[in-house]
Amino acid sequence: MGFRSLAVGTLALCLVTAASCAEPLTGTLKKIKETNSITLGYRESSIPFSYLDDQQRPIGYALEICYRVVDGIKKELNLPNLEIKLNPVTSATRIPLMANGTIDLECGSTTNNAERRRQVDFTNAHFLTASKFVAKKAAGIVTIDGLKGQPVACTSGTTNIKQLNEFNASRNLGITILPAKDHAEGFLMVETDRATAFVMDDILLAGLVANSKDPGAYVISKDAVSLAQHYAIMLRHDDPQFKQLVDRTTAAFFKSPEGPKLFRKWFQNPIPPKGIVLNVALDGVLKRAFDNPSDSSDPTAY
């Protein structure tokens, strides 16, 4: 057999048995292959991203995205019976548990930012949130400029109130900022007309409106006080082989019809356990993030 024939034969063999010709597994993929298991970290109360239902079962939008990643891993490593383990995490434990190998993916509402990327990595953004405001529809205020000279509530000790102060000063709006002890109090100020609006992350505002006595009485602004902050699935730092697979899988999912379908399930339809509807649209900057998946920590990239 000549060299050319041998090369063609070897290539054909590689196409049939790709695993035998692939680069050796490293990092997380090697760990998954050797243990035939993967561990997903989940949050217990990050509605609708990752939380416990009324049967104390972990559910949520981000968790379902992680399950799509697991399907990609099963196919890539030829592990149809891959065991999925679930491990609860908190804001304080999620990064340490990722770093020490306890969890392989963190499926929640973690913001991808430059500071965290020194310790962990992130895949493509699955949600973007920005500081917006909620007001009563009857007030007729739909833009930030409409808040000029108005009393506006915002929760103390948050980045949102810092952003609002800076925005108020830069735009010379003359807003009277009313600090609230928590999100519930801030929204109550609007309900009782002590404040014209309440500024907070738009997804949290959506939850407050959905759980209010009269959801139809409120409107969430399209104008934002801040650039978008992006939530993404977290994975271990400096694990390029695993990250490449996760990025490829999530990008394909978001750009497929299944990505928007999953989004509608959790943000535009009744969700457990109370059947609330968050009424968050897949439009604007969030739609662009789905159409052009990115793992960037730079808000201007979206």
C-alpha positions in Angstrom: 0.0 0.0 0.0 1.4 3.4 -0.9 1.7 6.4 1.4 -1.3 8.2 -0.1 -3.5 5.1 0.3 -2.3 4.7 3.9 -3.1 8.3 4.7 -6.6 8.1 3.2 -7.2 4.9 5.1 -6.1 6.4 8.4 -8.3 9.4 7.8 -11.3 7.2 7.1 -10.6 5.2 10.3 -10.4 8.5 12.3 -13.8 9.6 10.9 -15.4 6.3 12.0 -13.7 6.2 15.4 -13.2 9.9 16.2 -12.4 9.2 19.8 -9.3 7.2 19.0 -7.8 10.0 17.0 -8.9 12.9 19.2 -6.6 14.8 21.4 -6.2 13.3 24.9 -8.9 14.4 27.4 -7.8 16.9 30.0 -9.3 18.8 33.0 -13.0 18.5 33.5 -13.7 16.3 30.5 -11.1 13.8 31.7 -12.7 13.8 35.2 -16.2 13.3 33.7 -15.0 10.4 31.5 -13.2 8.6 34.3 -16.1 9.0 36.8 -19.0 8.7 34.3 -20.6 11.6 36.3 -21.0 15.3 36.2 -22.0 17.6 39.1 -24.2 20.6 38.6 -24.3 23.4 41.2 -27.8 24.9 41.7 -29.3 27.8 43.7 -32.2 27.2 46.0 -34.0 30.6 45.5 -32.8 32.3 42.3 -36.2 32.3 40.6 -36.6 31.6 37.7 -33.0 30.7 37.0 -32.3 28.0 39.6 -34.5 27.2 42.6 -36.5 24.6 44.5 -40.1 23.8 43.6 -42.8 22.9 46.1 -41.5 19.4 46.1 -38.0 20.6 46.9 -36.7 19.6 43.5 -34.2 21.8 41.7 -35.7 23.5 38.6 -35.1 26.6 36.5 -34.1 28.2 33.3 -30.3 28.1 33.9 -30.5 24.5 35.2 -32.2 23.5 31.9 -29.4 25.1 29.9 -27.0 23.0 31.9 -28.9 19.9 31.0 -28.5 20.8 27.3 -24.7 21.1 28.0 -24.8 17.7 29.6 -26.5 16.3 26.5 -23.6 17.7 24.4 -21.0 16.1 26.8 -22.8 12.7 26.5 -22.6 12.9 22.7 -19.0 14.1 22.7 -17.6 11.5 25.1 -20.0 8.7 24.1 -21.4 8.5 27.6 -25.2 7.8 27.1 -25.6 6.8 30.8 -23.7 9.8 32.2 -24.8 10.3 35.9 -25.9 13.8 36.8 -25.3 14.8 40.4 -26.9 18.0 41.8 -25.2 20.0 44.5 -26.6 23.2 46.2 -24.5 26.3 46.2 -24.8 29.8 47.6 -23.3 33.2 46.7 -20.5 32.5 49.1 -19.8 28.9 48.2 -20.2 28.7 44.4 -16.7 29.9 43.4 -14.8 27.8 46.1 -16.8 24.7 45.2 -16.1 25.2 41.5 -12.4 25.8 42.2 -12.0 22.7 44.4 -13.7 20.4 41.9 -16.9 19.7 43.9 -19.1 21.1 41.0 -18.4 21.1 37.3 -21.0 23.7 36.2 -22.8 26.3 38.2 -26.3 26.8 37.0 -27.8 29.9 38.5 -27.8 33.7 38.2 -24.1 34.5 38.5 -22.9 37.7 36.8 -20.0 37.3 34.5 -17.6 40.1 35.4 -13.9 40.8 35.1 -13.2 40.3 38.9 -14.8 36.8 38.9 -13.0 35.8 35.7 -9.7 35.9 37.7 -10.9 32.8 39.5 -13.4 31.1 37.2 -14.6 31.1 33.6 -18.0 31.6 32.0 -19.8 30.4 28.9 -22.1 32.5 26.7 -24.5 34.8 28.4 -28.0 33.4 29.0 -29.6 36.5 30.5 -28.9 40.2 30.6 -30.2 42.5 33.3 -29.9 46.2 33.8 -31.1 48.8 36.3 -34.5 50.0 35.2 -37.6 51.4 37.0 -41.1 50.3 37.7 -43.9 52.8 38.0 -47.7 52.8 37.9 -49.2 52.9 34.4 -51.5 55.6 35.6 -48.5 57.9 36.1 -47.8 57.8 32.4 -44.0 57.8 32.9 -42.2 55.4 30.5 -38.7 57.1 30.1 -36.1 58.1 32.6 -36.4 61.7 31.6 -40.0 61.5 32.8 -38.7 61.0 36.4 -37.2 64.5 36.5 -38.0 66.1 39.8 -39.8 63.0 41.1 -39.3 60.9 44.3 -37.7 57.6 43.3 -37.0 54.6 45.6 -33.9 52.4 45.4 -32.6 49.7 47.7 -29.8 50.8 50.1 -26.4 49.2 49.8 -26.9 48.0 46.2 -24.9 48.9 43.0 -28.3 50.1 41.7 -28.5 53.1 44.1 -24.9 54.0 43.2 -25.8 53.9 39.5 -29.0 56.0 40.1 -27.0 58.7 42.0 -24.5 58.9 39.2 -27.2 58.9 36.5 -29.2 61.6 38.4 -26.1 63.8 38.6 -24.9 63.3 35.0 -28.4 64.0 33.6 -29.2 66.8 36.1 -32.6 65.2 36.7 -33.2 66.5 40.2 -34.6 63.2 41.3 -35.2 62.8 45.1 -33.7 59.4 45.9 -35.5 57.5 48.6 -33.4 54.7 50.1 -35.3 51.5 50.9 -34.2 48.8 53.3 -35.0 46.0 50.8 -36.6 45.4 47.4 -40.0 44.7 49.0 -40.0 48.1 50.7 -38.9 49.9 47.5 -41.8 48.4 45.6 -44.2 49.2 48.4 -43.3 52.9 48.2 -44.6 52.8 44.6 -47.7 50.8 45.6 -48.5 53.4 48.3 -47.6 56.4 46.1 -44.7 57.5 48.4 -42.4 57.1 45.3 -43.2 57.6 41.6 -40.8 54.8 40.7 -38.5 52.1 42.1 -35.1 51.4 40.4 -33.7 47.8 40.5 -32.5 45.0 38.3 -35.2 44.5 35.6 -35.7 40.8 36.3 -36.3 41.5 40.0 -38.8 44.2 39.1 -40.6 41.6 36.9 -40.9 39.3 39.9 -42.2 42.0 42.2 -44.8 43.0 39.6 -45.9 39.4 39.0 -46.4 38.8 42.7 -48.2 42.1 43.3 -51.9 42.4 44.0 -52.5 44.0 40.5 -49.7 43.2 38.0 -51.5 45.0 35.3 -51.2 48.3 37.1 -47.5 48.6 36.6 -45.0 49.2 33.8 -41.3 48.5 33.7 -39.2 51.0 31.7 -37.4 50.1 28.5 -34.9 52.8 29.4 -32.0 51.6 31.6 -30.0 53.4 34.3 -27.0 51.1 33.6 -25.4 49.0 31.0 -26.5 45.4 30.8 -25.0 42.9 33.3 -24.9 39.4 32.0 -25.6 36.1 33.8 -23.8 33.0 32.5 -23.1 29.4 33.4 -19.9 29.3 35.4 -17.1 26.7 34.9 -13.5 26.1 36.0 -10.7 28.5 35.1 -8.1 27.6 32.6 -9.8 24.5 31.3 -9.9 25.3 27.5 -11.0 21.8 26.3 -14.1 21.8 28.4 -14.9 25.5 27.8 -14.7 25.0 24.1 -17.3 22.2 24.3 -19.6 24.2 26.6 -19.3 27.4 24.5 -20.0 25.5 21.3 -23.0 23.7 22.8 -24.6 26.8 24.4 -24.0 28.9 21.3 -25.8 26.3 19.1 -28.6 26.1 21.6 -29.3 29.8 21.9 -29.2 30.3 18.1 -31.6 27.4 17.5 -35.4 27.5 17.9 -35.0 25.7 21.2 -33.2 28.6 22.9 -36.1 31.1 22.5 -38.6 28.3 23.3 -36.9 27.7 26.6 -36.8 31.4 27.4 -40.5 31.7 26.7 -41.2 28.7 29.1 -39.5 30.5 32.0 -40.2 34.2 31.3 -43.5 34.4 29.4 -45.5 31.5 30.9 -46.7 30.5 34.3 -43.9 29.0 36.4 -43.9 26.8 39.5 -44.8 26.8 42.3 -47.2 29.8 42.3 -47.9 30.0 38.5 -46.7 33.6 38.2 -45.8 35.0 34.8 -42.7 37.3 34.7 -43.6 38.8 31.3 -40.0 39.4 30.2 -39.6 39.8 26.5 -36.8 38.4 24.4 -36.0 41.6 22.6 -33.4 44.4 22.3 -30.0 43.7 23.7 -31.1 40.3 25.0 -32.2 39.2 21.6 -28.9 40.3 20.2 -27.1 38.2 22.8 -29.0 35.1 21.7 -28.4 35.8 18.0 -24.7 36.5 18.6 -23.6 34.4 21.7 -20.7 35.9 23.6 -18.8 35.0 26.8 -17.5 38.6 27.2 -17.5 40.3 30.6 -17.6 43.7 28.9 -21.2 45.2 29.1 -20.6 47.1 25.9 -20.1 43.9 24.0 -23.9 43.3 24.2 
